[in-house]
């Protein structure tokens, strides 16, 4: 066999090995992105027992979240639950860090409550905004372009409380107190679908002053970003202020 043929066969062998490796990696990645039905059933069963023990009011498991990108970090699967009395949608999961079943009920309820209270102050200065419950309808789609098309040029308001705040403050979920009764400091994230304007900083400051004056929120961290209607950031720097 000539040296040329040997070289070609060697290169072909190397190529086949690399190609096979790539195929295996792609297949493994694809499989890892798919939810495991057994794990989904497991978290549903765990959540049902937890909800029955923890909540007096009726709750309903309506779906399962599979965190295939590792965004949460302390669980892979979580039951999506709706509280019938308050309409709050929250998660129930097994926390691998604490070794316990936990939920995000209070942080999600406080998010809903605070957004409803803060929304008029934001709209007075900045115009109409979408809050989490409205944006949640769009987020059901997995197509980012479709989500952005639905949101369009709406401004967005998002309140973020720590997910474990209910447990940290030892609040009974069957007697969920108001966030106003505690020294909490949530993040207020406002997304504006337009370019920055000269008067914006005064508008943001006015919102903060009004919230504090009326006792709607004593402390927080406001962050404002600017995006185009297709979700592309328009300014490198976000505006932020803690109060």
MARSE-120414 format. One record per residue: x, y negated, z negated of N, C-alpha, C in turn. Coordinates in Angstrom, 3 decimals. Layout:
N
SITE      nxx      nyy      nzz     caxx     cayy     cazz      cxx      cyy      czz
SITE        X        Y        Z        X        Y        Z        X        Y        Z
...
END
This chain:
243
SITE      nxx      nyy      nzz     caxx     cayy     cazz      cxx      cyy      czz
SITE    0.850    1.201    0.000    0.000    0.000    0.000    0.882   -1.246    0.000
SITE    0.558   -2.183    0.854    1.384   -3.382    0.971    1.238   -4.260   -0.272
SITE    2.230   -5.129   -0.463    2.203   -6.046   -1.607    0.995   -6.981   -1.534
SITE    0.632   -7.346   -0.296   -0.505   -8.257   -0.120   -1.795   -7.616   -0.611
SITE   -1.999   -6.323   -0.249   -3.206   -5.624   -0.687   -3.226   -5.464   -2.203
SITE   -2.055   -5.136   -2.781   -1.973   -4.996   -4.234   -2.346   -6.300   -4.937
SITE   -1.833   -7.406   -4.378   -2.123   -8.718   -4.963   -3.611   -9.033   -4.876
SITE   -4.209   -8.730   -3.705   -5.635   -8.995   -3.521   -6.484   -8.151   -4.467
SITE   -6.105   -6.868   -4.635   -6.845   -5.993   -5.544   -6.717   -6.466   -6.991
SITE   -5.513   -6.928   -7.340   -5.294   -7.446   -8.698   -6.156   -8.681   -8.950
SITE   -6.153   -9.591   -7.974   -6.964  -10.807   -8.105   -8.448  -10.475   -8.174
SITE   -8.867   -9.480   -7.361  -10.264   -9.061   -7.379  -10.639   -8.487   -8.743
SITE   -9.726   -7.684   -9.316   -9.977   -7.106  -10.633  -10.103   -8.171  -11.698
SITE   -9.198   -9.161  -11.654   -9.252  -10.268  -12.619  -10.558  -11.034  -12.469
SITE  -10.946  -11.285  -11.212  -12.193  -12.015  -10.950  -13.397  -11.260  -11.506
SITE  -13.427   -9.931  -11.283  -14.551   -9.130  -11.766  -14.629   -9.135  -13.291
SITE  -13.452   -9.090  -13.937  -13.426   -9.127  -15.404  -13.976  -10.461  -15.912
SITE  -13.511  -11.562  -15.293  -13.977  -12.896  -15.699  -15.469  -13.039  -15.434
SITE  -15.903  -12.593  -14.255  -17.314  -12.701  -13.884  -18.198  -11.918  -14.853
SITE  -17.755  -10.695  -15.180  -18.517   -9.866  -16.120  -18.602  -10.537  -17.487
SITE  -17.483  -11.131  -17.918  -17.474  -11.825  -19.202  -18.433  -12.995  -19.227
SITE  -18.454  -13.757  -18.120  -19.358  -14.908  -18.030  -20.810  -14.450  -18.072
SITE  -21.115  -13.385  -17.335  -22.485  -12.855  -17.315  -22.915  -12.427  -18.713
SITE  -22.019  -11.749  -19.428  -22.333  -11.299  -20.787  -22.573  -12.492  -21.709
SITE  -21.715  -13.525  -21.586  -21.871  -14.716  -22.421  -23.185  -15.429  -22.133
SITE  -23.519  -15.571  -20.850  -24.768  -16.235  -20.468  -25.966  -15.448  -20.983
SITE  -25.903  -14.127  -20.831  -27.000  -13.278  -21.304  -27.154  -13.388  -22.817
SITE  -26.025  -13.349  -23.525  -26.062  -13.441  -24.989  -26.635  -14.777  -25.437
SITE  -26.215  -15.864  -24.755  -26.717  -17.197  -25.104  -28.218  -17.292  -24.848
SITE  -28.648  -16.764  -23.701  -30.070  -16.802  -23.355  -30.902  -16.047  -24.382
SITE  -30.398  -14.880  -24.789  -31.121  -14.083  -25.775  -31.185  -14.787  -27.123
SITE  -30.081  -15.468  -27.484  -30.048  -16.153  -28.781  -31.014  -17.329  -28.832
SITE  -31.391  -17.859  -27.661  -32.313  -18.988  -27.612  -33.766  -18.544  -27.731
SITE  -34.011  -17.242  -27.617  -35.367  -16.721  -27.709  -35.688  -16.318  -29.145
SITE  -36.898  -16.625  -29.560  -37.320  -16.263  -30.912  -37.518  -14.757  -31.032
SITE  -37.207  -14.228  -32.201  -37.386  -12.810  -32.500  -38.785  -12.620  -33.106
SITE  -39.663  -11.866  -32.439  -41.032  -11.673  -32.956  -41.067  -11.111  -34.377
SITE  -40.122  -10.238  -34.704  -40.084   -9.672  -36.055  -39.774  -10.747  -37.093
SITE  -38.848  -11.648  -36.747  -38.500  -12.733  -37.672  -39.650  -13.725  -37.799
SITE  -40.365  -13.950  -36.708  -41.529  -14.842  -36.760  -42.600  -14.270  -37.689
SITE  -42.847  -12.975  -37.566  -43.835  -12.326  -38.441  -43.377  -12.371  -39.896
SITE  -42.073  -12.171  -40.101  -41.526  -12.178  -41.456  -41.750  -13.524  -42.137
SITE  -41.450  -14.623  -41.422  -41.599  -15.938  -42.044  -43.074  -16.283  -42.234
SITE  -43.939  -15.792  -41.357  -45.377  -15.996  -41.546  -45.850  -15.310  -42.830
SITE  -45.416  -14.067  -43.012  -45.812  -13.318  -44.214  -45.284  -13.997  -45.475
SITE  -44.023  -14.432  -45.428  -43.434  -15.119  -46.580  -44.196  -16.407  -46.879
SITE  -44.523  -17.152  -45.818  -45.213  -18.429  -45.988  -46.618  -18.235  -46.544
SITE  -47.308  -17.208  -46.085  -48.665  -16.941  -46.584  -48.654  -16.698  -48.090
SITE  -47.697  -15.892  -48.548  -47.600  -15.622  -49.988  -47.236  -16.890  -50.754
SITE  -46.322  -17.681  -50.195  -45.880  -18.924  -50.844  -47.033  -19.922  -50.939
SITE  -47.777  -20.078  -49.852  -48.882  -21.036  -49.826  -49.979  -20.643  -50.807
SITE  -50.267  -19.360  -50.867  -51.304  -18.872  -51.780  -50.926  -19.148  -53.233
SITE  -49.647  -19.045  -53.523  -49.164  -19.258  -54.890  -49.000  -20.739  -55.226
SITE  -48.690  -21.565  -54.218  -48.291  -22.953  -54.471  -49.413  -23.964  -54.315
SITE  -50.314  -23.745  -53.357  -51.338  -24.748  -53.044  -52.734  -24.280  -53.441
SITE  -53.479  -25.184  -54.081  -54.865  -24.893  -54.444  -55.807  -25.120  -53.261
SITE  -55.518  -26.167  -52.469  -56.361  -26.492  -51.319  -56.040  -25.569  -50.139
SITE  -56.952  -25.537  -49.181  -56.795  -24.675  -48.008  -55.671  -25.168  -47.104
SITE  -54.839  -24.240  -46.677  -53.786  -24.535  -45.708  -53.874  -23.511  -44.579
SITE  -53.347  -23.882  -43.421  -53.408  -22.987  -42.266  -52.058  -22.938  -41.556
SITE  -51.546  -21.736  -41.335  -50.333  -21.568  -40.530  -50.760  -21.551  -39.064
SITE  -50.269  -22.512  -38.291  -50.711  -22.598  -36.902  -49.618  -22.272  -35.885
SITE  -48.370  -22.118  -36.358  -47.288  -21.802  -35.422  -46.025  -21.491  -36.219
SITE  -44.953  -21.115  -35.503  -43.652  -20.872  -36.130  -42.593  -21.664  -35.376
SITE  -41.730  -22.337  -36.122  -40.609  -23.073  -35.543  -39.367  -22.196  -35.559
SITE  -38.718  -22.053  -34.401  -37.443  -21.342  -34.319  -36.359  -22.376  -34.062
SITE  -35.483  -22.554  -35.013  -34.420  -23.560  -34.910  -33.224  -22.965  -34.167
SITE  -33.383  -22.782  -32.859  -32.331  -22.113  -32.083  -31.102  -22.983  -31.838
SITE  -31.187  -24.273  -32.148  -30.036  -25.160  -31.971  -29.335  -25.471  -33.291
SITE  -29.847  -24.933  -34.392  -29.210  -25.150  -35.686  -29.333  -26.563  -36.210
SITE  -30.415  -27.257  -35.843  -30.584  -28.647  -36.273  -30.835  -28.778  -37.772
SITE  -31.531  -27.801  -38.353  -31.858  -27.881  -39.773  -30.727  -27.370  -40.646
SITE  -30.127  -26.274  -40.235  -28.954  -25.788  -40.958  -29.230  -24.791  -42.056
SITE  -30.360  -24.920  -42.762  -30.610  -24.021  -43.881  -31.773  -23.062  -43.636
SITE  -32.249  -22.977  -42.397  -33.188  -21.923  -42.019  -33.166  -21.761  -40.500
SITE  -33.542  -20.569  -40.057  -33.677  -20.310  -38.624  -35.140  -20.340  -38.197
SITE  -35.999  -19.867  -39.095  -37.430  -19.813  -38.797  -38.218  -20.509  -39.907
SITE  -39.266  -21.222  -39.500  -40.134  -21.884  -40.477  -41.573  -21.813  -39.982
SITE  -42.490  -21.606  -40.912  -43.908  -21.611  -40.562  -44.390  -23.054  -40.466
SITE  -45.131  -23.356  -39.406  -45.755  -24.668  -39.265  -47.138  -24.597  -39.899
SITE  -47.381  -25.491  -40.844  -48.596  -25.417  -41.656  -49.352  -26.744  -41.615
SITE  -50.674  -26.648  -41.683  -51.505  -27.850  -41.790  -52.305  -27.798  -43.079
SITE  -52.257  -28.897  -43.834  -53.040  -29.025  -45.063  -54.418  -29.542  -44.673
SITE  -55.446  -28.744  -44.943  -56.784  -29.074  -44.460  -57.325  -30.370  -45.067
SITE  -57.064  -30.626  -46.339  -57.619  -31.807  -47.002  -56.983  -33.095  -46.489
SITE  -55.666  -33.119  -46.383  -54.960  -34.347  -46.011  -54.617  -34.422  -44.522
SITE  -54.687  -33.298  -43.829  -54.321  -33.290  -42.416  -52.823  -33.312  -42.188
SITE  -52.054  -33.183  -43.258  -50.594  -33.220  -43.162  -50.058  -31.938  -42.534
SITE  -49.184  -32.093  -41.563  -48.502  -30.952  -40.960  -47.097  -30.871  -41.546
SITE  -46.726  -29.677  -42.029  -45.438  -29.538  -42.692  -44.856  -28.152  -42.449
SITE  -43.642  -27.923  -42.952  -42.944  -26.658  -42.752  -42.812  -25.887  -44.060
SITE  -42.850  -24.564  -43.944  -42.554  -23.671  -45.067  -41.489  -22.696  -44.589
SITE  -40.431  -22.518  -45.381  -39.296  -21.721  -44.922  -38.521  -21.147  -46.104
SITE  -37.678  -20.166  -45.805  -36.760  -19.631  -46.807  -35.437  -20.360  -46.649
SITE  -35.049  -21.103  -47.688  -33.812  -21.876  -47.664  -32.640  -20.953  -48.002
SITE  -31.760  -20.725  -47.026  -30.647  -19.792  -47.241  -29.626  -20.351  -48.224
SITE  -29.632  -21.665  -48.438  -28.676  -22.273  -49.364  -29.122  -22.122  -50.817
SITE  -30.431  -22.238  -51.056  -30.942  -22.131  -52.427  -31.479  -20.739  -52.733
SITE  -31.743  -19.947  -51.679  -32.302  -18.616  -51.880  -33.755  -18.648  -52.309
SITE  -34.476  -19.730  -51.964  -35.870  -19.881  -52.378  -36.750  -20.301  -51.202
SITE  -38.041  -20.010  -51.318  -39.016  -20.534  -50.369  -39.268  -21.999  -50.711
SITE  -39.318  -22.842  -49.697  -39.516  -24.273  -49.907  -40.454  -24.828  -48.843
SITE  -40.876  -26.080  -49.043  -41.754  -26.717  -48.061  -41.420  -28.202  -47.942
SITE  -41.937  -28.811  -46.881  -41.708  -30.240  -46.648  -43.009  -31.029  -46.814
SITE  -43.969  -30.467  -47.552  -45.291  -31.083  -47.645  -45.239  -32.531  -48.112
SITE  -44.592  -32.783  -49.247  -44.638  -34.135  -49.806  -43.929  -35.146  -48.899
SITE  -42.765  -34.783  -48.370  -42.046  -35.731  -47.511  -42.853  -36.035  -46.252
SITE  -43.545  -35.022  -45.706  -44.354  -35.255  -44.507  -45.622  -36.045  -44.827
SITE  -46.213  -35.786  -45.996  -47.398  -36.565  -46.388  -47.019  -38.016  -46.636
SITE  -45.917  -38.218  -47.347  -45.465  -39.587  -47.591  -45.109  -40.289  -46.282
SITE  -44.550  -39.545  -45.348  -44.244  -40.128  -44.040  -45.522  -40.639  -43.380
SITE  -46.557  -39.797  -43.361  -47.836  -40.203  -42.766  -48.407  -41.423  -43.480
SITE  -48.406  -41.376  -44.814  -48.987  -42.469  -45.603  -48.231  -43.781  -45.379
SITE  -46.899  -43.700  -45.429  -46.085  -44.913  -45.301  -46.177  -45.506  -43.897
SITE  -46.195  -44.645  -42.887  -46.291  -45.153  -41.518  -47.606  -45.898  -41.288
SITE  -48.690  -45.373  -41.856  -49.983  -46.047  -41.713  -49.967  -47.418  -42.385
SITE  -49.283  -47.504  -43.534  -49.232  -48.773  -44.266  -48.295  -49.776  -43.601
SITE  -47.189  -49.290  -43.081  -46.170  -50.177  -42.510  -46.505  -50.596  -41.082
SITE  -47.250  -49.770  -40.387  -47.557  -50.020  -38.972  -48.098  -51.427  -38.699
SITE  -49.087  -51.940  -39.465  -49.611  -53.285  -39.167  -48.548  -54.379  -39.258
SITE  -47.605  -54.229  -40.176  -46.553  -55.231  -40.338  -45.614  -55.225  -39.127
SITE  -45.326  -54.036  -38.632  -44.455  -53.917  -37.462  -45.167  -54.442  -36.220
SITE  -46.443  -54.083  -36.079  -47.185  -54.510  -34.887  -47.415  -56.019  -34.869
SITE  -47.525  -56.626  -36.035  -47.704  -58.082  -36.096  -46.517  -58.806  -35.469
SITE  -45.316  -58.271  -35.667  -44.104  -58.922  -35.170  -43.639  -58.393  -33.813
SITE  -43.924  -57.109  -33.533  -43.308  -56.470  -32.362  -44.293  -55.893  -31.352
SITE  -45.585  -55.938  -31.657  -46.558  -55.359  -30.735  -46.881  -53.920  -31.096
SITE  -47.712  -53.279  -30.287  -48.192  -51.927  -30.567  -47.047  -50.926  -30.712
SITE  -47.220  -49.992  -31.659  -46.226  -48.933  -31.850  -46.928  -47.585  -31.984
SITE  -46.229  -46.543  -31.597  -46.685  -45.174  -31.835  -46.084  -44.695  -33.147
SITE  -46.877  -43.982  -33.953  -46.352  -43.386  -35.176  -46.210  -41.879  -34.973
SITE  -45.659  -41.193  -35.959  -45.294  -39.779  -35.816  -46.441  -38.894  -35.354
SITE  -47.634  -39.084  -35.936  -48.756  -38.222  -35.576  -49.100  -38.344  -34.101
SITE  -49.008  -39.556  -33.558  -49.287  -39.761  -32.138  -48.169  -39.186  -31.280
SITE  -46.920  -39.407  -31.704  -45.787  -38.903  -30.935  -45.725  -37.386  -30.968
SITE  -46.267  -36.786  -32.037  -46.258  -35.337  -32.153  -47.008  -34.658  -31.029
SITE  -48.037  -35.324  -30.506  -48.793  -34.756  -29.393  -47.929  -34.642  -28.144
SITE  -47.038  -35.625  -27.947  -46.156  -35.598  -26.787  -45.040  -34.583  -26.977
SITE  -44.563  -34.459  -28.210  -43.398  -33.617  -28.495  -43.677  -32.129  -28.316
SITE  -44.951  -31.754  -28.128  -45.259  -30.345  -27.907  -44.643  -29.853  -26.602
SITE  -44.428  -30.779  -25.664  -43.804  -30.410  -24.398  -42.312  -30.211  -24.596
SITE  -41.729  -29.265  -23.843  -40.290  -29.024  -23.918  -39.546  -29.786  -22.826
SITE  -40.284  -30.506  -22.000  -39.697  -31.257  -20.892  -39.455  -32.693  -21.346
SITE  -38.146  -33.068  -21.504  -37.812  -34.403  -22.003  -38.346  -35.493  -21.088
SITE  -38.250  -35.289  -19.767  -38.748  -36.290  -18.822  -40.253  -36.474  -18.977
SITE  -40.947  -35.364  -19.213  -42.402  -35.431  -19.394  -42.751  -36.178  -20.675
SITE  -41.981  -35.922  -21.737  -42.208  -36.619  -23.008  -42.038  -38.121  -22.826
SITE  -40.936  -38.509  -22.166  -40.665  -39.934  -21.973  -41.710  -40.588  -21.078
SITE  -42.200  -39.837  -20.099  -43.235  -40.378  -19.217  -44.517  -40.642  -19.993
SITE  -44.839  -39.720  -20.921  -46.034  -39.882  -21.743  -45.892  -41.079  -22.684
SITE  -44.711  -41.190  -23.313  -44.475  -42.291  -24.252  -44.407  -43.619  -23.508
SITE  -43.778  -43.579  -22.310  -43.698  -44.776  -21.478  -43.015  -45.929  -22.179
SITE  -43.644  -47.117  -22.131  -43.022  -48.295  -22.724  -43.563  -48.598  -24.121
SITE  -44.151  -47.584  -24.761  -44.595  -47.769  -26.143  -43.392  -47.934  -27.065
SITE  -43.526  -48.825  -28.050  -42.548  -48.880  -29.123  -42.870  -47.761  -30.109
SITE  -41.874  -47.334  -30.874  -42.065  -46.184  -31.758  -41.645  -46.518  -33.187
SITE  -42.407  -45.992  -34.149  -42.120  -46.183  -35.570  -42.022  -44.825  -36.239
SITE  -40.919  -44.597  -36.936  -40.707  -43.324  -37.619  -40.179  -43.578  -39.023
SITE  -40.876  -43.040  -40.032  -40.424  -43.103  -41.425  -39.817  -41.760  -41.802
SITE  -38.679  -41.780  -42.463  -38.009  -40.535  -42.825  -37.727  -40.505  -44.323
SITE  -38.367  -39.558  -45.006  -38.060  -39.258  -46.405  -37.252  -37.966  -46.434
SITE  -36.434  -37.795  -47.449  -35.685  -36.553  -47.594  -36.651  -35.374  -47.686
SITE  -36.359  -34.296  -46.925  -37.289  -33.161  -46.870  -37.545  -32.534  -48.237
SITE  -36.556  -32.573  -49.101  -36.696  -31.930  -50.405  -37.092  -32.865  -51.519
SITE  -37.669  -34.010  -51.185  -37.950  -35.015  -52.208  -39.004  -34.552  -53.210
SITE  -39.956  -33.750  -52.745  -40.984  -33.250  -53.657  -40.392  -32.375  -54.744
SITE  -39.476  -31.502  -54.339  -38.811  -30.616  -55.297  -37.885  -31.408  -56.212
SITE  -37.161  -32.368  -55.639  -36.210  -33.163  -56.421  -36.916  -33.978  -57.508
SITE  -38.099  -34.505  -57.178  -38.846  -35.326  -58.135  -39.828  -34.507  -58.968
SITE  -39.866  -33.190  -58.706  -40.733  -32.264  -59.450  -42.195  -32.710  -59.414
SITE  -42.666  -33.010  -58.210  -44.048  -33.458  -58.030  -44.931  -32.267  -57.669
SITE  -46.030  -32.123  -58.375  -46.989  -31.054  -58.110  -47.660  -31.315  -56.763
SITE  -47.524  -30.408  -55.779  -48.125  -30.644  -54.464  -49.647  -30.720  -54.500
SITE  -50.257  -30.231  -55.581  -51.706  -30.313  -55.706  -52.156  -31.640  -56.313
SITE  -51.176  -32.430  -56.766  -51.439  -33.784  -57.248  -50.391  -34.717  -56.644
SITE  -50.405  -34.850  -55.321  -49.353  -35.622  -54.640  -49.468  -37.120  -54.901
SITE  -48.607  -37.633  -55.749  -48.617  -39.054  -56.078  -48.222  -39.880  -54.856
SITE  -48.430  -41.182  -54.944  -48.051  -42.082  -53.865  -46.548  -42.344  -53.895
SITE  -45.973  -42.553  -52.721  -44.545  -42.887  -52.655  -44.256  -44.202  -53.369
SITE  -45.290  -45.044  -53.521  -45.111  -46.337  -54.177  -44.847  -46.194  -55.675
SITE  -45.168  -45.026  -56.220  -44.984  -44.808  -57.653  -43.556  -44.410  -58.004
SITE  -42.704  -44.269  -56.995  -41.337  -43.807  -57.230  -40.324  -44.742  -56.568
SITE  -39.117  -44.729  -57.108  -38.035  -45.535  -56.544  -37.416  -44.765  -55.371
SITE  -38.073  -44.831  -54.241  -37.596  -44.122  -53.052  -37.082  -45.132  -52.027
SITE  -36.220  -44.667  -51.151  -35.636  -45.543  -50.139  -35.593  -44.808  -48.795
SITE  -36.736  -44.747  -48.115  -36.781  -44.026  -46.843  -36.103  -44.809  -45.717
SITE  -35.865  -44.127  -44.636  -35.349  -44.772  -43.429  -36.523  -45.168  -42.544
SITE  -36.521  -46.414  -42.105  -37.527  -46.900  -41.161  -36.826  -47.034  -39.814
SITE  -37.167  -46.171  -38.878  -36.533  -46.228  -37.557  -37.541  -46.760  -36.542
SITE  -37.186  -47.889  -35.932  -38.030  -48.512  -34.910  -37.303  -48.436  -33.573
SITE  -37.994  -47.935  -32.571  -37.424  -47.847  -31.227  -38.211  -48.772  -30.313
SITE  -37.518  -49.744  -29.729  -38.162  -50.724  -28.850  -37.826  -50.414  -27.398
SITE  -38.852  -50.320  -26.575  -38.653  -50.015  -25.153  -38.469  -51.308  -24.365
SITE  -37.416  -52.011  -24.697  -37.084  -53.270  -24.019  -35.684  -53.701  -24.415
SITE  -35.231  -54.789  -23.799  -33.925  -55.335  -24.138  -34.010  -56.192  -25.400
SITE  -32.870  -56.407  -26.015  -32.798  -57.232  -27.216  -33.188  -58.673  -26.895
SITE  -33.900  -59.315  -27.829  -34.284  -60.714  -27.687  -33.677  -61.534  -28.820
SITE  -33.461  -62.815  -28.565  -32.790  -63.675  -29.547  -33.540  -63.744  -30.876
SITE  -34.859  -63.678  -30.812  -35.664  -63.840  -32.032  -35.841  -62.537  -32.805
SITE  -35.278  -61.447  -32.311  -35.533  -60.139  -32.929  -35.098  -60.058  -34.385
SITE  -33.916  -60.541  -34.694  -33.427  -60.415  -36.070  -34.359  -61.111  -37.052
SITE  -34.882  -62.267  -36.667  -35.840  -62.973  -37.527  -37.117  -62.153  -37.691
SITE  -37.544  -61.487  -36.623  -38.747  -60.647  -36.693  -38.535  -59.470  -37.634
SITE  -37.379  -58.829  -37.522  -37.090  -57.681  -38.386  -37.040  -58.107  -39.851
SITE  -36.403  -59.243  -40.096  -36.293  -59.751  -41.463  -37.667  -60.097  -42.024
SITE  -38.534  -60.642  -41.181  -39.887  -60.988  -41.608  -40.670  -59.736  -41.997
SITE  -40.487  -58.652  -41.244  -41.157  -57.388  -41.574  -40.724  -56.911  -42.958
SITE  -39.421  -56.917  -43.195  -38.886  -56.462  -44.479  -39.408  -57.320  -45.625
SITE  -39.363  -58.632  -45.446  -39.825  -59.543  -46.500  -41.301  -59.327  -46.822
SITE  -42.112  -59.116  -45.784  -43.551  -58.912  -45.989  -43.823  -57.584  -46.699
SITE  -43.086  -56.540  -46.337  -43.261  -55.236  -46.986  -42.944  -55.326  -48.476
SITE  -41.876  -56.026  -48.808  -41.479  -56.172  -50.207  -42.478  -57.054  -50.965
SITE  -42.887  -58.148  -50.353  -43.800  -59.088  -50.995  -45.139  -58.441  -51.323
SITE  -45.657  -57.635  -50.388  -46.970  -57.014  -50.569  -46.903  -55.681  -51.317
SITE  -45.706  -55.275  -51.718  -45.562  -54.039  -52.479  -45.780  -52.778  -51.667
SITE  -45.648  -52.881  -50.351  -45.824  -51.711  -49.487  -44.602  -50.804  -49.568
SITE  -43.426  -51.413  -49.610  -42.186  -50.649  -49.730  -41.135  -51.529  -50.394
SITE  -40.624  -51.066  -51.535  -39.658  -51.866  -52.283  -38.250  -51.747  -51.715
SITE  -37.892  -50.525  -51.306  -36.539  -50.277  -50.826  -36.587  -49.426  -49.553
SITE  -35.565  -49.578  -48.743  -35.495  -48.779  -47.523  -34.299  -49.172  -46.689
SITE  -34.161  -48.514  -45.578  -33.099  -48.821  -44.623  -33.730  -48.895  -43.242
SITE  -33.817  -50.101  -42.689  -34.436  -50.277  -41.379  -33.376  -50.202  -40.282
SITE  -33.661  -49.387  -39.281  -32.773  -49.238  -38.125  -33.591  -49.490  -36.866
SITE  -33.075  -50.327  -35.979  -33.779  -50.643  -34.736  -32.865  -50.338  -33.557
SITE  -33.407  -49.612  -32.581  -32.656  -49.329  -31.364  -33.479  -49.750  -30.152
SITE  -32.773  -50.012  -29.060  -33.417  -50.445  -27.818  -33.189  -49.381  -26.749
SITE  -34.280  -48.990  -26.064  -34.147  -47.989  -25.006  -34.948  -48.424  -23.779
SITE  -34.620  -47.817  -22.638  -35.416  -48.019  -21.435  -36.611  -47.081  -21.493
SITE  -37.525  -47.200  -20.537  -38.719  -46.363  -20.545  -38.409  -44.887  -20.300
SITE  -37.205  -44.581  -19.809  -36.834  -43.169  -19.636  -35.913  -42.674  -20.750
SITE  -35.834  -43.454  -21.847  -35.122  -42.995  -23.030  -33.643  -43.300  -23.082
SITE  -33.125  -44.057  -22.124  -31.695  -44.380  -22.100  -31.433  -45.603  -22.981
SITE  -30.470  -45.521  -23.917  -30.155  -46.676  -24.773  -29.762  -47.889  -23.940
SITE  -30.282  -49.063  -24.333  -29.990  -50.293  -23.603  -28.904  -51.117  -24.277
SITE  -28.608  -50.793  -25.522  -27.606  -51.554  -26.257  -26.778  -50.589  -27.083
SITE  -25.469  -50.793  -27.087  -24.582  -49.880  -27.807  -24.776  -49.947  -29.319
SITE  -25.144  -51.108  -29.815  -25.247  -51.294  -31.257  -26.700  -51.303  -31.716
SITE  -26.974  -50.575  -32.803  -28.282  -50.626  -33.435  -28.280  -51.754  -34.462
SITE  -29.457  -52.321  -34.694  -29.595  -53.299  -35.767  -30.032  -52.544  -37.011
SITE  -29.418  -52.825  -38.134  -29.811  -52.124  -39.355  -29.652  -53.032  -40.568
SITE  -30.474  -52.765  -41.558  -30.392  -53.522  -42.810  -31.011  -52.708  -43.933
SITE  -30.305  -52.632  -45.052  -30.835  -51.974  -46.245  -31.440  -53.030  -47.162
SITE  -32.509  -52.667  -47.857  -33.150  -53.632  -48.767  -33.676  -52.923  -50.008
END
